[in-house]
Amino acid sequence: MAKEKISYEASIKEIEEILEKIETGNLGVDELAGKVSRVTELLKACRNKLHHTEAQIQKILDESPTDE
């Protein structure tokens, strides 16, 4: 299965929408497991994106000349 490309912002929005459905009771029991699985995938993608971004920023900072 090919990895889905979804932006961080779109992932957060989808997570929030799913959580709202769960909290308000607008999600059927039959859908619950699938939605929880989807949220888990989205959270993993967000965490990976944050780690990658942090590494990129750290690399830039490490390569920047210091004013000392």
Buried (B, 14 or more C-beta within 10 A) or exposed (E): EEEEEBEBEEBEEBBEEBEEBBEEEEBEEEBEEEBEEBBEBBEEBBEEBEEEEEEEEEEEEEEEEEEE
